[in-house]
Amino acid sequence: MRYSMAILVLLMVGAPSMAGEWIHLIQKDGMKGWQGDTGTWKNVSEAWAAKDGSKKIDTSDDGSGILVNGPDGKTVNLFSEMEHGDLEAKIEFMVPPESNSGVYFMGRYEVQVLDSWGEENPTYADCGGIYQRWKDDHGYEGVPPRVNASRPPGEWQSFHVIFRAPRFDADGNKTENAKFIKVVHNDQVVHENVEVTGPTRAAAFEDEQSRGPLMFQGDHGPVAYRNIQVRHLDLEDK
């Protein structure tokens, strides 16, 4: 059923000329597969929001499969060794009350992760939002999710994203903006065909390229990620 749904989504957005095999980014061997200094991120077997309702994640460390950004949620951002252009990604995440993170495609374009449970009028800064850009002390171009699909803090949630990388000509001049073809949050479509004219606020890189790593924000509060699956796409040009 899941495979059929994935095919249906691709048909809805225009089938790619080529799709790679699914890659699981969380490996059994600790922090293998992630770049450089991974700070206090750790690979654990279980993670859950603290039972006392505090802004904390407790873990069981006798295994692997879940990434948690340390005891206080204030560590470095995590970068995949895998670099991508056009990409389909499935990501599960969990935040405790009032916590915050984000997934940056190519290390530049953020889909927000936040405890947004119960927010009646979500903005770009709520969970599932495409975060704003920032220039001269001013924010612009953020896009809120169509609906607030957030679950209560402490529950596992999911993103399913089809992302199209920016295009460049032979001289390196950008000819097309990056685009979120589709963002699905907890099985609800929250974005379709949203262009981003450049890196969003707090991106790792200020420039734009044809490839870059996935980045998971690690310094805004406790967060856990699991079942991070990606596959490279070759989406048709305009």
Residue frames as a rotation matrix with the C-alpha (Angstrom) as fourth column:
MET 1
0.571 0.821 0.000 0.00
0.821 -0.571 0.000 0.00
0.000 0.000 -1.000 0.00
ARG 2
0.453 -0.465 -0.761 2.79
0.149 -0.802 0.578 2.44
-0.879 -0.375 -0.294 0.90
TYR 3
-0.635 -0.709 0.306 4.57
0.384 0.055 0.922 1.68
-0.670 0.703 0.237 -2.37
SER 4
-0.166 0.668 0.725 1.36
0.977 0.010 0.215 2.31
0.136 0.744 -0.654 -4.32
MET 5
0.762 0.458 -0.457 0.84
0.557 -0.824 0.104 5.63
-0.329 -0.334 -0.883 -2.56
ALA 6
-0.045 -0.863 -0.503 4.39
0.119 -0.504 0.855 6.73
-0.992 -0.021 0.125 -3.39
ILE 7
-0.714 -0.169 0.680 3.81
0.657 0.173 0.733 5.95
-0.242 0.970 -0.013 -7.06
LEU 8
0.303 0.915 0.265 0.50
0.947 -0.320 0.024 7.85
0.106 0.244 -0.964 -6.97
VAL 9
0.575 -0.145 -0.805 2.21
0.290 -0.884 0.366 10.95
-0.765 -0.444 -0.466 -5.53
LEU 10
-0.526 -0.846 -0.088 4.85
0.160 -0.200 0.967 10.86
-0.835 0.495 0.241 -8.26
LEU 11
-0.462 0.431 0.775 2.20
0.886 0.176 0.430 10.54
0.049 0.885 -0.463 -10.92
MET 12
0.587 0.761 -0.276 0.41
0.786 -0.618 -0.033 13.56
-0.196 -0.198 -0.960 -9.50
VAL 13
0.503 -0.454 -0.736 3.50
-0.050 -0.865 0.499 15.77
-0.863 -0.214 -0.458 -9.73
GLY 14
0.734 -0.304 -0.607 4.89
-0.661 -0.115 -0.741 14.44
0.156 0.946 -0.285 -13.00
ALA 15
0.937 -0.326 0.128 6.87
0.264 0.898 0.351 11.22
-0.229 -0.295 0.928 -13.13
PRO 16
0.320 -0.900 -0.295 10.65
-0.602 -0.434 0.670 11.56
-0.731 -0.037 -0.681 -12.95
SER 17
0.542 -0.206 -0.815 12.73
-0.738 0.347 -0.578 10.24
0.402 0.915 0.035 -15.83
MET 18
-0.103 -0.589 -0.802 14.76
0.107 0.795 -0.597 8.25
0.989 -0.147 -0.019 -13.29
ALA 19
0.618 0.255 0.743 14.37
-0.699 -0.253 0.669 7.34
0.359 -0.933 0.022 -9.61
GLY 20
-0.421 -0.880 -0.222 17.09
-0.596 0.452 -0.663 5.73
0.684 -0.147 -0.715 -7.52
GLU 21
-0.080 0.305 -0.949 16.80
0.519 0.826 0.222 3.08
0.851 -0.474 -0.224 -4.85
TRP 22
0.831 0.398 0.389 15.69
-0.147 -0.517 0.843 4.04
0.536 -0.758 -0.371 -1.37
ILE 23
-0.283 -0.948 -0.147 18.61
0.211 0.088 -0.974 4.86
0.936 -0.307 0.175 0.95
HIS 24
0.789 0.454 -0.415 18.33
0.476 -0.024 0.879 4.60
0.389 -0.891 -0.235 4.74
LEU 25
0.299 -0.713 0.634 20.45
-0.216 -0.698 -0.683 7.37
0.929 0.067 -0.363 6.24
ILE 26
0.345 -0.191 0.919 20.46
-0.938 -0.039 0.344 6.10
-0.030 -0.981 -0.192 9.84
GLN 27
0.100 -0.434 -0.896 22.90
-0.389 0.811 -0.436 3.20
0.916 0.392 -0.088 10.06
LYS 28
0.831 0.234 -0.504 23.59
0.273 0.619 0.737 0.67
0.484 -0.750 0.450 12.80
ASP 29
0.050 -0.938 -0.344 27.14
0.951 0.150 -0.271 1.89
0.306 -0.313 0.899 13.39
GLY 30
-0.252 -0.184 -0.950 26.71
0.737 -0.673 -0.065 4.96
-0.627 -0.716 0.306 15.59
MET 31
0.421 0.367 -0.830 26.99
-0.085 -0.895 -0.439 8.17
-0.903 0.255 -0.345 13.62
LYS 32
-0.646 -0.608 0.461 28.38
0.357 0.293 0.887 6.60
-0.675 0.738 0.028 10.45
GLY 33
-0.188 0.551 0.813 27.07
0.976 0.009 0.220 8.37
0.114 0.834 -0.539 7.33
TRP 34
0.880 0.468 -0.077 27.11
0.474 -0.864 0.170 11.84
0.013 -0.187 -0.982 8.86
GLN 35
0.402 -0.758 0.513 29.70
0.337 -0.399 -0.853 14.52
0.851 0.516 0.096 8.18
GLY 36
-0.275 -0.737 0.618 32.46
-0.081 -0.623 -0.778 15.80
0.958 -0.264 0.112 10.46
ASP 37
-0.987 -0.112 0.119 31.68
-0.109 -0.088 -0.990 16.89
0.122 -0.990 0.074 14.01
THR 38
-0.271 0.940 -0.208 28.35
0.256 0.279 0.925 15.42
0.928 0.197 -0.317 15.09
GLY 39
-0.350 0.112 0.930 28.46
-0.702 -0.689 -0.181 17.03
0.621 -0.716 0.320 18.55
THR 40
-0.754 0.118 0.646 26.23
-0.522 0.489 -0.699 15.29
-0.398 -0.865 -0.307 21.08
TRP 41
0.247 0.788 -0.564 23.95
-0.949 0.315 0.024 13.66
0.196 0.529 0.826 18.51
LYS 42
-0.694 -0.456 0.557 23.61
-0.570 0.821 -0.038 9.96
-0.440 -0.344 -0.829 19.28
ASN 43
-0.306 0.513 -0.802 22.10
-0.651 0.503 0.569 6.89
0.695 0.696 0.180 17.66
VAL 44
-0.726 0.115 0.678 19.80
-0.611 0.347 -0.712 5.11
-0.317 -0.931 -0.181 20.14
SER 45
-0.930 0.366 -0.030 17.23
0.328 0.864 0.382 2.33
0.166 0.345 -0.924 20.18
GLU 46
0.073 0.990 -0.123 14.32
0.954 -0.033 0.300 4.21
0.292 -0.139 -0.946 21.80
ALA 47
-0.951 -0.287 0.114 13.33
0.244 -0.924 -0.296 7.81
0.191 -0.253 0.948 22.44
TRP 48
0.045 0.996 -0.072 10.33
0.864 -0.003 0.503 9.35
0.501 -0.085 -0.861 24.17
ALA 49
-0.034 0.041 0.999 9.26
-0.199 -0.979 0.033 12.70
0.979 -0.198 0.041 25.57
ALA 50
-0.922 -0.386 0.003 9.95
-0.058 0.132 -0.990 13.01
0.382 -0.913 -0.144 29.31
LYS 51
-0.341 0.839 -0.423 7.02
0.769 0.508 0.388 11.73
0.541 -0.193 -0.818 31.37
ASP 52
-0.307 0.199 -0.931 6.96
0.787 -0.497 -0.366 14.90
-0.535 -0.845 -0.004 33.49
GLY 53
0.667 0.670 0.327 5.97
0.724 -0.478 -0.497 17.02
-0.176 0.569 -0.804 30.48
SER 54
0.350 -0.623 -0.700 9.25
-0.037 -0.755 0.654 18.94
-0.936 -0.203 -0.287 30.41
LYS 55
0.826 -0.151 -0.544 11.13
-0.564 -0.264 -0.783 19.99
-0.025 0.953 -0.303 27.29
LYS 56
-0.249 -0.897 0.366 13.28
-0.860 0.379 0.343 16.87
-0.446 -0.229 -0.865 27.28
ILE 57
0.556 0.326 -0.765 13.72
-0.655 0.738 -0.162 13.56
0.512 0.591 0.624 25.48
ASP 58
0.172 -0.460 0.871 14.66
-0.718 0.547 0.430 10.39
-0.675 -0.699 -0.236 27.37
THR 59
0.281 -0.185 -0.942 16.39
-0.858 0.392 -0.333 7.52
0.431 0.901 -0.048 25.57
SER 60
0.731 -0.234 0.641 17.40
-0.132 0.874 0.468 3.90
-0.670 -0.427 0.608 25.74
ASP 61
0.338 -0.721 -0.605 20.89
-0.899 -0.437 0.018 3.57
-0.277 0.538 -0.796 24.33
ASP 62
-0.243 -0.484 0.841 21.21
-0.322 0.858 0.401 -0.21
-0.915 -0.173 -0.364 23.93
GLY 63
0.116 0.261 0.958 20.67
0.786 0.566 -0.250 -0.22
-0.607 0.782 -0.139 20.18
SER 64
-0.844 -0.416 -0.338 20.31
0.103 -0.745 0.659 2.04
-0.526 0.522 0.672 17.17
GLY 65
-0.451 0.651 0.611 17.84
0.885 0.234 0.403 3.49
0.120 0.722 -0.682 14.68
ILE 66
0.726 0.684 0.078 16.88
0.653 -0.720 0.234 6.84
0.216 -0.119 -0.969 16.23
LEU 67
-0.394 -0.852 0.345 18.94
0.674 -0.523 -0.522 10.03
0.625 0.026 0.780 16.18
VAL 68
0.752 0.550 -0.362 18.64
0.643 -0.497 0.582 12.35
0.141 -0.671 -0.728 19.21
ASN 69
0.290 -0.649 0.704 20.49
0.193 -0.680 -0.707 15.65
0.937 0.341 -0.072 19.60
GLY 70
-0.641 -0.760 -0.109 21.92
0.196 -0.025 -0.980 15.05
0.742 -0.649 0.165 23.06
PRO 71
-0.501 0.404 -0.766 20.63
0.863 0.303 -0.404 15.70
0.068 -0.863 -0.500 26.58
ASP 72
-0.325 0.343 -0.881 19.73
0.399 -0.795 -0.457 19.39
-0.857 -0.500 0.122 26.21
GLY 73
0.480 0.577 0.661 18.97
0.816 -0.017 -0.578 19.81
-0.323 0.817 -0.478 22.51
LYS 74
0.898 -0.262 -0.352 21.71
-0.315 -0.944 -0.100 22.38
-0.306 0.201 -0.930 22.02
THR 75
0.075 -0.875 0.478 24.35
0.301 0.476 0.826 20.92
-0.951 0.082 0.299 19.77
VAL 76
-0.727 -0.455 -0.515 25.63
-0.326 -0.431 0.841 21.22
-0.605 0.779 0.165 16.21
ASN 77
0.411 0.778 -0.475 23.54
-0.823 0.093 -0.561 20.83
-0.392 0.622 0.678 13.09
LEU 78
-0.080 -0.359 0.930 23.78
-0.016 0.933 0.359 17.38
-0.997 0.014 -0.081 11.54
PHE 79
0.151 0.027 -0.988 24.80
-0.929 -0.337 -0.152 16.99
-0.337 0.941 -0.026 7.88
SER 80
0.809 0.159 0.565 24.44
0.005 0.961 -0.278 13.86
-0.587 0.228 0.777 5.76
GLU 81
-0.390 -0.918 0.073 27.45
-0.035 0.094 0.995 12.60
-0.920 0.385 -0.069 3.85
MET 82
-0.213 0.453 0.866 24.95
0.934 0.355 0.044 11.96
-0.287 0.818 -0.499 1.07
GLU 83
-0.681 0.071 -0.729 24.51
-0.175 -0.982 0.067 14.98
-0.711 0.173 0.681 -1.19
HIS 84
-0.211 0.740 0.639 21.47
0.802 0.505 -0.319 15.43
-0.558 0.445 -0.700 -3.36
GLY 85
-0.983 0.183 -0.009 19.77
-0.150 -0.776 0.613 17.37
0.105 0.604 0.790 -6.09
ASP 86
-0.064 0.993 -0.104 16.19
-0.781 0.015 0.624 16.33
0.621 0.121 0.774 -6.88
LEU 87
-0.936 -0.340 -0.093 15.08
-0.177 0.679 -0.712 14.18
0.305 -0.650 -0.696 -3.97
GLU 88
0.302 0.949 -0.090 12.19
-0.302 0.185 0.935 12.27
0.904 -0.256 0.342 -2.45
ALA 89
-0.785 -0.613 0.088 12.45
-0.226 0.151 -0.962 12.00
0.577 -0.776 -0.257 1.34
LYS 90
0.482 0.832 -0.274 10.48
0.062 0.280 0.958 10.27
0.874 -0.479 0.083 4.07
ILE 91
-0.665 -0.723 0.185 11.34
-0.032 -0.221 -0.975 11.45
0.746 -0.654 0.124 7.57
GLU 92
0.480 0.763 -0.434 9.82
0.502 0.167 0.849 10.68
0.720 -0.625 -0.302 10.97
PHE 93
-0.602 -0.667 0.440 10.41
0.055 -0.584 -0.810 13.03
0.797 -0.463 0.388 13.90
MET 94
0.406 0.678 -0.613 9.35
0.757 0.127 0.641 13.68
0.512 -0.724 -0.461 17.48
VAL 95
-0.521 -0.516 0.680 9.57
-0.003 -0.796 -0.606 16.83
0.854 -0.317 0.413 19.61
PRO 96
-0.453 0.361 -0.815 8.71
0.891 0.183 -0.415 17.35
-0.001 -0.914 -0.405 23.29
PRO 97
0.614 0.770 -0.174 6.60
0.772 -0.632 -0.071 20.36
-0.165 -0.091 -0.982 24.36
GLU 98
0.894 -0.087 -0.439 7.72
-0.088 -0.996 0.018 23.72
-0.438 0.022 -0.898 22.93
SER 99
-0.028 -0.979 0.200 10.71
0.176 0.192 0.965 22.26
-0.984 0.062 0.167 21.11
ASN 100
0.784 0.166 -0.598 12.00
-0.416 -0.575 -0.704 23.19
-0.461 0.801 -0.382 17.68
SER 101
-0.246 -0.862 0.443 14.14
0.234 0.391 0.890 21.84
-0.941 0.323 0.106 14.83
GLY 102
0.532 0.435 -0.727 14.11
-0.603 -0.408 -0.686 21.83
-0.595 0.803 0.046 11.05
VAL 103
0.210 -0.426 0.880 15.04
0.603 0.765 0.226 19.82
-0.770 0.483 0.417 7.96
TYR 104
0.280 -0.232 -0.932 17.11
-0.546 -0.837 0.044 21.74
-0.790 0.496 -0.360 5.43
PHE 105
0.770 -0.016 0.638 17.16
0.487 0.661 -0.571 20.31
-0.413 0.750 0.517 1.92
MET 106
0.459 -0.741 0.490 20.60
0.583 -0.165 -0.795 20.81
0.670 0.651 0.357 0.35
GLY 107
-0.282 -0.540 -0.793 21.49
0.957 -0.221 -0.190 22.44
-0.072 -0.812 0.579 3.68
ARG 108
-0.967 -0.193 0.164 19.64
0.233 -0.932 0.278 25.53
0.099 0.307 0.946 2.43
TYR 109
-0.491 0.863 0.121 15.85
-0.514 -0.399 0.759 25.25
0.703 0.310 0.640 2.26
GLU 110
-0.981 -0.061 0.182 14.01
-0.191 0.409 -0.892 24.52
-0.020 -0.911 -0.413 5.50
VAL 111
0.024 0.969 -0.244 10.84
-0.024 0.245 0.969 22.65
0.999 -0.017 0.029 6.30
GLN 112
-0.332 -0.177 0.926 10.09
-0.791 -0.482 -0.376 23.62
0.513 -0.858 0.020 9.89
VAL 113
-0.148 0.264 -0.953 9.84
0.489 0.857 0.161 21.14
0.860 -0.442 -0.256 12.76
LEU 114
-0.768 -0.022 0.640 8.07
-0.440 -0.708 -0.552 22.54
0.465 -0.706 0.534 15.84
ASP 115
-0.705 0.644 -0.295 5.63
0.679 0.495 -0.542 21.66
-0.203 -0.583 -0.787 18.56
SER 116
-0.909 0.416 0.026 2.64
-0.363 -0.821 0.440 23.31
0.204 0.391 0.898 16.84
TRP 117
-0.658 0.689 -0.304 -0.10
0.692 0.712 0.115 21.18
0.296 -0.135 -0.946 18.39
GLY 118
0.021 0.838 -0.545 -3.37
0.924 -0.224 -0.309 23.12
-0.381 -0.497 -0.780 18.62
GLU 119
-0.697 -0.305 -0.650 -2.23
0.087 -0.934 0.346 26.19
-0.712 0.184 0.677 16.67
GLU 120
0.239 0.940 0.245 -5.32
0.480 0.105 -0.871 27.41
-0.844 0.325 -0.426 14.84
ASN 121
0.985 0.069 -0.156 -3.60
-0.085 -0.595 -0.799 29.82
-0.148 0.801 -0.581 12.43
PRO 122
0.427 -0.886 0.179 -0.24
0.652 0.439 0.618 28.33
-0.626 -0.147 0.765 11.50
THR 123
0.760 -0.325 -0.564 2.46
-0.529 -0.812 -0.245 30.52
-0.378 0.485 -0.789 9.99
TYR 124
0.567 -0.652 -0.503 5.67
-0.395 0.320 -0.861 29.74
0.723 0.687 -0.076 8.11
ALA 125
-0.379 -0.782 0.495 7.27
-0.793 0.000 -0.609 29.23
0.476 -0.623 -0.620 11.57
ASP 126
0.263 0.529 0.807 4.92
-0.830 0.550 -0.090 26.37
-0.491 -0.647 0.584 12.51
CYS 127
-0.372 -0.469 0.801 5.50
-0.142 0.882 0.450 22.70
-0.917 0.053 -0.394 11.84
GLY 128
0.079 0.328 0.941 5.43
0.827 0.506 -0.245 21.92
-0.556 0.798 -0.232 8.14
GLY 129
0.870 0.212 -0.446 6.00
0.004 -0.906 -0.423 25.55
-0.494 0.366 -0.789 7.16
ILE 130
0.335 -0.798 0.501 8.61
0.873 0.064 -0.483 26.51
0.353 0.599 0.718 4.58
TYR 131
0.218 -0.230 -0.948 10.68
0.795 -0.522 0.310 28.93
-0.567 -0.821 0.069 6.60
GLN 132
0.971 0.198 -0.135 11.18
0.113 -0.874 -0.473 32.56
-0.212 0.444 -0.870 5.62
ARG 133
0.181 -0.915 0.361 14.27
0.799 -0.077 -0.596 34.07
0.573 0.397 0.717 4.06
TRP 134
0.695 -0.026 -0.718 16.17
0.574 -0.580 0.577 36.83
-0.432 -0.814 -0.389 5.86
LYS 135
-0.137 -0.746 0.652 17.96
0.897 -0.372 -0.237 39.97
0.419 0.552 0.720 4.65
ASP 136
-0.634 -0.210 0.744 18.81
0.039 -0.970 -0.240 43.34
0.772 -0.123 0.623 6.22
ASP 137
-0.978 0.201 0.054 17.13
-0.051 0.025 -0.998 42.36
-0.202 -0.979 -0.014 9.50
HIS 138
-0.182 0.952 -0.247 13.93
-0.905 -0.260 -0.337 41.57
-0.385 0.163 0.909 7.66
GLY 139
-0.651 0.038 0.758 12.16
0.096 0.995 0.033 38.30
-0.753 0.094 -0.651 6.97
TYR 140
-0.079 0.639 -0.765 10.30
-0.912 -0.356 -0.204 37.55
-0.403 0.682 0.611 3.74
GLU 141
-0.211 0.086 -0.974 8.84
-0.846 0.483 0.226 34.76
0.490 0.871 -0.029 1.58
GLY 142
-0.918 -0.063 0.391 7.95
-0.284 0.793 -0.539 32.26
-0.276 -0.605 -0.746 4.30
VAL 143
-0.379 0.799 -0.467 5.02
-0.598 0.174 0.783 29.98
0.706 0.576 0.412 3.41
PRO 144
-0.366 0.295 0.883 2.68
-0.837 0.310 -0.451 28.54
-0.407 -0.904 0.134 6.07
PRO 145
-0.967 0.138 0.214 1.31
0.195 0.942 0.275 25.01
-0.164 0.307 -0.937 5.75
ARG 146
-0.578 0.813 0.069 -2.17
-0.188 -0.215 0.958 24.80
0.794 0.541 0.277 4.23
VAL 147
0.668 0.744 0.001 -3.41
-0.227 0.203 0.952 23.10
0.708 -0.637 0.305 7.38
ASN 148
-0.155 -0.665 0.731 -1.98
-0.979 0.005 -0.203 22.38
0.132 -0.747 -0.652 10.79
ALA 149
0.483 0.287 -0.827 -1.39
-0.369 0.924 0.105 18.63
0.794 0.254 0.552 10.63
SER 150
-0.480 -0.827 0.294 0.64
-0.598 0.063 -0.799 18.52
0.642 -0.559 -0.525 13.85
ARG 151
0.336 0.459 -0.823 0.19
0.367 0.741 0.563 15.81
0.868 -0.491 0.081 16.45
PRO 152
0.978 0.057 0.201 0.63
-0.157 -0.430 0.889 16.39
0.137 -0.901 -0.411 20.20
PRO 153
0.144 -0.981 0.130 4.19
-0.905 -0.184 -0.385 16.78
0.401 -0.062 -0.914 21.49
GLY 154
-0.305 -0.363 0.881 5.81
-0.727 0.686 0.031 13.44
-0.615 -0.631 -0.473 22.21
GLU 155
0.588 0.521 0.619 4.04
0.045 0.743 -0.668 11.66
-0.808 0.420 0.413 19.35
TRP 156
-0.541 -0.768 0.343 5.94
0.362 0.155 0.919 10.54
-0.759 0.621 0.194 16.27
GLN 157
0.538 0.649 -0.538 5.13
-0.195 -0.525 -0.828 12.50
-0.820 0.551 -0.156 13.10
SER 158
-0.050 -0.538 0.841 6.11
0.741 0.545 0.392 12.23
-0.670 0.643 0.372 9.45
PHE 159
0.161 0.028 -0.986 7.13
-0.608 -0.785 -0.122 14.27
-0.778 0.619 -0.110 6.43
HIS 160
0.102 -0.187 0.977 7.03
0.753 0.656 0.047 13.01
-0.650 0.731 0.208 2.85
VAL 161
0.359 -0.114 -0.926 8.73
-0.259 -0.966 0.019 15.52
-0.897 0.233 -0.376 0.58
ILE 162
0.377 -0.326 0.867 9.41
0.904 0.332 -0.268 15.74
-0.200 0.885 0.420 -3.14
PHE 163
0.471 -0.368 -0.802 12.04
0.032 -0.901 0.432 18.42
-0.882 -0.229 -0.413 -3.72
ARG 164
0.720 -0.245 0.649 13.36
0.683 0.082 -0.726 19.84
0.124 0.966 0.226 -6.98
ALA 165
-0.014 -0.850 -0.527 16.83
0.761 -0.351 0.545 21.41
-0.648 -0.394 0.652 -6.91
PRO 166
0.508 0.114 -0.854 17.60
-0.292 -0.910 -0.295 24.77
-0.810 0.399 -0.429 -8.52
ARG 167
0.634 -0.263 0.727 18.81
0.737 0.488 -0.467 24.70
-0.232 0.832 0.503 -12.12
PHE 168
0.265 -0.660 -0.703 21.90
-0.162 -0.749 0.642 26.40
-0.951 -0.056 -0.306 -13.55
ASP 169
0.971 -0.002 -0.238 23.22
-0.238 0.031 -0.971 27.06
0.009 1.000 0.030 -17.04
ALA 170
0.644 -0.760 -0.084 26.67
0.637 0.594 -0.491 26.14
0.423 0.262 0.867 -18.30
ASP 171
-0.156 -0.705 0.692 28.11
0.083 -0.707 -0.702 29.37
0.984 -0.053 0.169 -16.87
GLY 172
-0.702 -0.119 -0.702 26.73
0.656 0.276 -0.702 28.69
0.277 -0.954 -0.116 -13.39
ASN 173
-0.843 0.480 0.243 23.89
-0.506 -0.861 -0.054 31.21
0.183 -0.169 0.968 -13.60
LYS 174
-0.709 0.639 0.298 20.67
0.206 0.592 -0.780 30.10
-0.675 -0.491 -0.551 -11.93
THR 175
-0.900 0.421 -0.118 17.89
-0.223 -0.209 0.952 29.53
0.376 0.883 0.282 -14.42
GLU 176
0.151 0.966 -0.208 15.21
-0.074 0.221 0.972 28.06
0.986 -0.132 0.105 -12.12
ASN 177
-0.138 -0.119 0.983 14.55
-0.935 -0.311 -0.169 28.32
0.326 -0.943 -0.069 -8.39
ALA 178
-0.989 -0.080 -0.126 14.47
-0.014 0.889 -0.457 25.41
0.149 -0.450 -0.880 -6.00
LYS 179
-0.235 0.971 0.049 10.95
-0.797 -0.221 0.563 24.08
0.557 0.093 0.825 -5.54
PHE 180
-0.797 0.203 0.569 9.07
-0.276 0.715 -0.642 21.96
-0.537 -0.669 -0.514 -3.03
ILE 181
-0.782 0.499 -0.373 6.93
-0.278 0.256 0.926 19.96
0.558 0.828 -0.062 -5.45
LYS 182
0.391 0.903 -0.177 4.97
-0.159 0.256 0.954 18.41
0.907 -0.344 0.244 -2.60
VAL 183
-0.819 -0.503 0.277 5.20
-0.375 0.102 -0.921 18.34
0.435 -0.858 -0.272 1.20
VAL 184
0.258 0.871 -0.419 2.98
-0.101 0.456 0.884 15.89
0.961 -0.186 0.206 3.07
HIS 185
-0.713 -0.414 0.567 2.80
-0.569 -0.132 -0.812 16.19
0.411 -0.901 -0.141 6.86
ASN 186
-0.757 0.402 0.515 1.17
-0.214 0.592 -0.777 13.28
-0.617 -0.698 -0.362 8.68
ASP 187
-0.603 0.437 0.667 -0.57
0.723 0.653 0.226 12.20
-0.337 0.619 -0.709 5.46
GLN 188
0.593 0.772 -0.229 -1.97
0.579 -0.607 -0.544 15.67
-0.559 0.190 -0.807 4.76
VAL 189
-0.001 -0.571 0.821 -0.72
0.930 -0.303 -0.210 17.74
0.369 0.763 0.531 1.83
VAL 190
0.427 0.109 -0.898 0.57
0.647 -0.730 0.219 21.05
-0.632 -0.674 -0.383 3.22
HIS 191
-0.004 -0.421 -0.907 2.48
-0.464 -0.803 0.374 22.43
-0.886 0.423 -0.192 0.19
GLU 192
0.409 0.009 0.913 2.45
0.725 0.605 -0.330 21.99
-0.555 0.796 0.241 -3.58
ASN 193
0.223 -0.380 0.898 4.79
0.896 -0.284 -0.343 23.64
0.385 0.880 0.277 -6.10
VAL 194
0.961 0.017 -0.277 6.27
0.165 -0.837 0.521 26.22
-0.223 -0.547 -0.807 -3.74
GLU 195
0.429 -0.844 0.321 9.39
0.492 -0.080 -0.867 27.96
0.758 0.530 0.381 -5.09
VAL 196
0.721 -0.341 -0.604 12.14
0.454 -0.426 0.783 29.29
-0.524 -0.838 -0.153 -2.85
THR 197
0.949 -0.270 0.164 14.22
-0.026 -0.586 -0.810 32.07
0.315 0.764 -0.563 -4.38
GLY 198
-0.027 -0.994 0.109 17.24
-0.455 -0.085 -0.887 31.38
0.890 -0.074 -0.450 -2.16
PRO 199
-0.572 -0.276 -0.773 18.41
0.448 0.685 -0.575 29.86
0.688 -0.675 -0.268 1.12
THR 200
0.555 0.823 0.122 16.02
0.237 -0.297 0.925 30.25
0.798 -0.485 -0.359 4.04
ARG 201
0.459 -0.360 0.812 16.99
-0.742 -0.659 0.127 31.78
0.489 -0.661 -0.569 7.39
ALA 202
0.313 -0.487 0.816 19.76
-0.775 0.367 0.515 29.98
-0.550 -0.793 -0.262 9.35
ALA 203
0.986 -0.055 -0.160 20.76
-0.070 0.728 -0.682 27.90
0.154 0.683 0.714 6.32
ALA 204
0.539 -0.841 0.052 24.25
0.471 0.352 0.809 26.42
-0.698 -0.412 0.586 6.39
PHE 205
-0.530 -0.707 0.469 25.17
0.767 -0.165 0.620 28.02
-0.361 0.688 0.629 3.07
GLU 206
-0.073 0.479 -0.875 24.35
-0.044 -0.878 -0.477 31.42
-0.996 0.004 0.085 1.59
ASP 207
-0.663 -0.197 -0.722 25.02
-0.705 -0.161 0.691 30.39
-0.252 0.967 -0.032 -2.00
GLU 208
0.545 0.789 0.284 23.01
-0.567 0.596 -0.569 28.01
-0.618 0.149 0.772 -4.19
GLN 209
-0.634 -0.760 -0.141 24.36
-0.682 0.463 0.566 24.89
-0.365 0.455 -0.812 -5.85
SER 210
-0.079 0.592 -0.802 23.06
-0.790 0.453 0.412 21.94
0.607 0.667 0.432 -7.83
ARG 211
0.252 0.121 -0.960 23.79
0.330 0.922 0.203 19.53
0.910 -0.367 0.192 -4.95
GLY 212
-0.340 -0.371 0.864 24.05
-0.706 -0.506 -0.495 19.66
0.621 -0.779 -0.090 -1.17
PRO 213
-0.887 -0.059 -0.458 23.54
0.209 0.834 -0.512 17.61
0.412 -0.549 -0.727 2.02
LEU 214
0.374 0.926 -0.058 20.44
0.324 -0.072 0.943 17.16
0.869 -0.372 -0.327 4.12
MET 215
-0.763 -0.583 0.277 20.80
-0.043 -0.383 -0.923 19.15
0.644 -0.716 0.267 7.34
PHE 216
0.289 0.807 -0.516 18.96
0.619 0.254 0.744 18.54
0.731 -0.534 -0.426 10.60
GLN 217
0.073 -0.226 0.971 18.89
-0.395 -0.901 -0.180 21.49
0.916 -0.371 -0.155 13.00
GLY 218
0.051 -0.179 -0.983 20.39
0.605 0.788 -0.112 20.56
0.795 -0.589 0.148 16.35
ASP 219
-0.801 -0.573 -0.171 20.55
0.496 -0.476 -0.726 23.73
0.335 -0.667 0.666 18.46
HIS 220
-0.576 0.645 0.503 16.92
-0.480 -0.765 0.430 24.83
0.662 0.006 0.750 18.90
GLY 221
0.049 0.596 0.802 15.71
-0.980 0.185 -0.077 22.20
-0.194 -0.782 0.593 21.36
PRO 222
-0.574 -0.287 0.767 15.45
-0.312 0.942 0.119 18.44
-0.757 -0.171 -0.631 21.83
VAL 223
0.352 0.648 -0.676 14.37
-0.922 0.113 -0.372 16.43
-0.165 0.753 0.637 18.79
ALA 224
-0.298 -0.393 0.870 14.45
-0.157 0.919 0.361 12.82
-0.942 -0.029 -0.335 17.62
TYR 225
0.130 0.283 -0.950 14.51
-0.984 -0.077 -0.158 11.52
-0.118 0.956 0.269 14.05
ARG 226
-0.333 -0.220 0.917 13.99
-0.158 0.972 0.176 8.00
-0.930 -0.086 -0.358 12.74
ASN 227
0.143 0.421 0.896 13.27
0.715 0.582 -0.388 6.16
-0.684 0.696 -0.217 9.47
ILE 228
0.233 -0.168 -0.958 15.05
-0.497 -0.867 0.032 8.75
-0.836 0.468 -0.286 7.33
GLN 229
-0.017 -0.143 0.990 14.70
0.667 0.736 0.118 7.36
-0.745 0.662 0.083 3.82
VAL 230
0.167 0.020 -0.986 15.67
-0.519 -0.848 -0.105 9.16
-0.838 0.530 -0.131 0.62
ARG 231
0.111 -0.273 0.956 15.93
0.765 0.637 0.093 8.42
-0.634 0.721 0.279 -3.05
HIS 232
-0.638 -0.459 -0.618 17.46
-0.048 -0.777 0.627 10.50
-0.768 0.430 0.474 -5.78
LEU 233
0.442 0.814 0.376 15.14
0.520 0.109 -0.847 11.70
-0.731 0.570 -0.375 -8.53
ASP 234
-0.837 -0.541 0.086 15.70
0.383 -0.466 0.798 13.16
-0.391 0.701 0.597 -11.96
LEU 235
0.133 0.969 -0.207 12.72
0.522 -0.246 -0.817 15.44
-0.842 0.001 -0.539 -12.39
GLU 236
0.088 -0.049 0.995 12.02
0.990 -0.104 -0.093 16.90
0.108 0.993 0.039 -15.79
ASP 237
-0.822 -0.368 -0.433 13.05
0.386 -0.921 0.051 20.48
-0.418 -0.125 0.900 -16.54
LYS 238
0.072 0.866 -0.495 10.46
0.010 -0.497 -0.868 23.07
-0.997 0.058 -0.045 -17.54
